[in-house]
Amino acid sequence: MSTSKIQNKISSAFGKGNPFVSNAVWVAVIEQSLMDALGVGQNKCSLHERIKSIAWIYNESDDFKMVCDYAILEYSWVRKLAMHLIERSGDSQQILNFISNNNFTRDEIESSDIVDKYTKSLAL
């Protein structure tokens, strides 16, 4: 699936332009995090940012729930949609498996060492 098709699906799923979504800034935060998690968009992020984005969604952090609340979106619905897309993206799925198979703390995810741990796990 092309990047533009993914971006269009994300935008339509989150109601971009929908008058009922009153806080577009918070919707944009969720969209950007999902695009980072999938490694798509004009401003591709680093591997570390991808890992952090996937972990943020997967771990259902309080920050994730708060951003969804501010966006007036049910966090469980956002997570379900995001996980559906991540699980169907090959390299994002690998990162998700890496995160879910390890019990990383938030500090470990934030640390740049996580990239080394991930790349070493691929070599095994």
N, C-alpha and C positions, 0 to 999 in steps of 0.2 A: 504494500500500500504506500502511495506516495506521501511525502511530508505534507503537501497541501491538503490532501484528503483527510489525513489524521487531524490536522489543525481545524479543518471544517467540522469534523465530527466532534472534536472537543468543544469548539465554540457553540455548536448547536446544542450539545448535551447540557452545557452550563447556561444556556439561555442568553447568550450575548445579544444585546439589543432588546431583550425582553423587559418591558416596563415593570414586571413583577419582581425582577431581581434588582433590588434598590441599591445595592452597594457593589458597583462594578469593579471597584479597586480590589475587593476581597475575592471576587470571582476571578479576576485576572491573576491573583496570587496562586490560586488553585490551578488555573490553566497553565501557568508558567511552570509550576512544580511538576505537573503531569507531563508537559512537553520536555522538561529536563529529565524526568524519569525515563521517558521513551527515547531520549536522544534526538529529538526532532526540533525543527524550527530554524529561524534565521541565525540566532545567536546560540550555537551549540555550546553546551557547558562542558566542564571538565568531568572526568570519570568520578572524581571525588564528589562533585555536585550531583551527579546521577545517583551515586550510592546514597547520599544524604536525602535526596528527594524520594527515592524508593523506600528508604527506611522510615521517613516521615509519614508516608502514606500507610505502609505496612504495619507499623507499630502503633498506629492510632494514638499518637501523642496528644496531650492536652492542647498543645499549640494547633495541631491539625483540627481538632474538634472546635476550637475557638474560631479559627479562620472560617471553617464551614458555617458556624453559627453566624458570624458577621456577614457572610455571603448569602445568608438565608437559604442554606442548602443543608439537607440532612446528611450528616457526616457518614453514616453507614451507606447511604446511596452513593455518595461521592467515592468512598473507598471501594465499593463493589464495582463501580464503573472503571475506576483506575486499575484495580487488580485485574479485571477482565482484559484491559488493554495491555498491561504489563506482561501478563501471562502469555500473551500471543505475540510478544516481541522477543525474538531469540536472545539477544544479548541482555535485554532488560530482565528476562526470565532467569538468566544465569546469575545476575546480580541479586535478584529476589531470592533465589535458592541459597546463595551465599549468606544473605542476611538471615533468612529463616532457619538455616541449619546451625547458626552460631548464636550465642546469647550475648550480643554486643550491648554495652551500655551506650547511653546517649553520648558520653564523652569519647568513647571509642569510635563511634560513627563520625563525630566531629573532627577527630584527629586525622591528620594526613597519613598516618600509618595504615589506615584502613585500606588505602589504595594498594599498598605493598602486600598486605594480607590477601586482598582479593586477587591480585595478579599471581601471587604464589599459589593460591588455591587452584587457579586455572592450569598451572603447570603439573599438578598432581595427577 
